[in-house]
Amino acid sequence: MSVERIIGPSEKKLSGLSEREALKETVEQLVVAVRTLINIFEKAKEDIKAEPTQQVLMKLDELAIYNKQVIEQNKEMMQQTNKMLQQNREMAQALVMLLDLHREHLPDIAKHTRLTSEVRRAPPAGFAGPGYERRHTRTAPPETRRMPPM
C-alpha cells in the first residue's frame, strides 16, 4: 500500500521529496490535526459540563428563593395562628371564670331574686293601700306614667 493511496498525491513528492519524507511530513500534519481536534473536544466537554451545572445552579437558586418565600408565608401564618390560639386561651379562661362565679354565686342570686320577687308581690301586713301599691309595683297606674312638662 503506497502513501498516495492513503493520503492522496503529495505536492511535496512532486517538489522532489522522497516518499519517506513526505510520509513523515503528512504524519506530522495528522498529529497536529488530531491534537487540534482533541483540544476542541476537551473544550466542548468543559462547556457541556459547565452549562448544565450553571443551569442546575440557577434552578437551585430559584428554588432557594421560592423556599424562602414559602418559609416567610408559613412564619406569618404561624404567628397569626399563635395569636389566635392565645386569644382562644384568654377567652376560655374568662369563660371558666364566669362559670365559676356563676356556680359560686348562683344560689345567692336565686335566693335574692326569689326574696325580692316575693316582697314585690305581697305587701306586708298592715301596709295595704293605694299609695304602697303605686310605689312598689312594676307597672304604675296610667296617671303616673305621663311625662312631666318640660
C-alpha positions in Angstrom: 0.0 0.0 0.0 1.5 3.3 -1.0 1.3 6.7 0.7 -0.6 8.1 -2.3 -3.3 5.6 -1.9 -3.9 6.6 1.8 -3.5 10.4 1.7 -3.7 11.2 -2.0 -0.9 12.5 -4.2 1.5 14.6 -2.3 2.6 18.0 -3.6 5.9 17.7 -1.7 6.7 14.5 -3.6 6.3 16.4 -6.8 8.7 19.0 -5.4 11.4 16.4 -5.1 11.0 14.9 -1.5 11.4 11.3 -1.0 8.5 9.1 -0.2 9.7 8.7 3.4 10.0 12.4 4.0 6.5 13.0 2.5 5.1 10.4 4.8 6.8 12.0 7.8 5.5 15.4 6.9 2.0 14.0 6.4 2.1 12.2 9.8 3.2 15.4 11.5 0.3 17.3 9.9 -2.0 14.5 11.0 -0.6 14.7 14.6 -1.2 18.5 14.6 -4.8 18.0 13.3 -5.5 15.3 15.9 -4.2 17.5 18.7 -6.4 20.3 17.5 -9.4 18.0 17.4 -8.5 16.8 20.9 -8.3 20.4 22.2 -11.7 21.2 20.5 -13.4 18.2 22.1 -11.9 18.9 25.5 -13.2 22.5 25.3 -16.6 21.2 24.2 -16.6 18.7 27.1 -15.9 21.5 29.6 -18.6 23.7 28.1 -21.1 20.9 28.2 -20.1 20.1 31.8 -20.3 23.8 32.8 -23.6 24.6 31.1 -25.8 22.0 32.9 -24.1 22.9 36.1 -24.9 26.5 35.6 -28.5 25.6 34.8 -28.8 23.4 37.8 -27.3 26.1 40.0 -29.8 28.6 38.5 -32.6 26.3 39.3 -31.3 25.7 42.8 -31.2 29.5 43.3 -34.7 29.8 42.1 -35.8 27.0 44.4 -34.0 28.6 47.3 -35.7 31.9 46.7 -39.1 30.1 46.4 -38.4 28.2 49.7 -37.6 31.5 51.5 -40.9 32.9 50.3 -42.8 29.9 51.4 -41.0 29.9 54.8 -41.9 33.6 55.3 -45.5 32.9 54.4 -45.5 30.0 56.9 -44.0 32.2 59.6 -46.7 34.8 59.1 -49.4 32.1 59.2 -47.8 30.5 62.3 -47.7 33.9 64.0 -51.4 34.5 63.2 -52.3 31.0 64.4 -50.3 31.6 67.6 -52.1 34.9 68.1 -55.5 33.3 67.6 -54.6 30.4 70.0 -53.6 32.9 72.6 -56.9 34.8 72.2 -58.7 31.5 72.4 -56.9 30.6 75.7 -57.8 34.0 77.1 -61.4 33.7 76.2 -61.6 30.1 77.6 -60.1 31.4 80.9 -62.6 34.2 81.0 -65.5 31.7 80.4 -64.2 29.4 83.1 -64.0 32.3 85.5 -67.6 33.3 84.6 -68.8 29.8 85.1 -67.0 29.5 88.5 -68.6 32.8 89.6 -71.9 31.7 88.3 -71.7 28.4 90.2 -70.4 30.1 93.3 -72.9 32.9 93.5 -75.9 31.3 91.7 -77.6 30.1 94.9 -77.3 33.6 96.5 -78.6 35.2 93.3 -81.5 32.9 93.1 -82.3 33.4 96.8 -82.1 37.1 96.5 -84.2 37.1 93.3 -86.8 34.9 95.0 -87.0 37.1 98.1 -87.2 40.3 96.1 -90.0 39.0 93.9 -91.9 37.8 96.9 -91.6 41.2 98.6 -92.9 42.9 95.5 -95.9 40.6 95.1 -97.3 40.7 98.6 -97.4 43.9 100.7 -96.6 43.4 104.3 -99.5 43.1 106.7 -100.9 46.5 107.7 -99.5 48.3 104.7 -102.3 47.7 102.2 -103.4 50.8 100.4 -103.2 52.6 97.1 -100.0 54.6 97.9 -98.0 51.5 98.8 -99.0 49.6 95.7 -98.2 52.6 93.5 -94.6 52.8 94.8 -93.8 49.1 95.0 -95.3 47.6 91.9 -93.7 47.3 88.5 -96.4 48.9 86.5 -97.7 52.2 87.7 -101.3 53.3 87.2 -101.8 55.2 83.9 -102.0 58.7 85.5 -98.4 58.3 86.9 -96.9 57.3 83.6 -97.4 60.7 82.0 -94.4 62.6 81.1 -93.8 65.8 83.1 -94.0 69.0 81.1 -90.7 70.5 80.1 
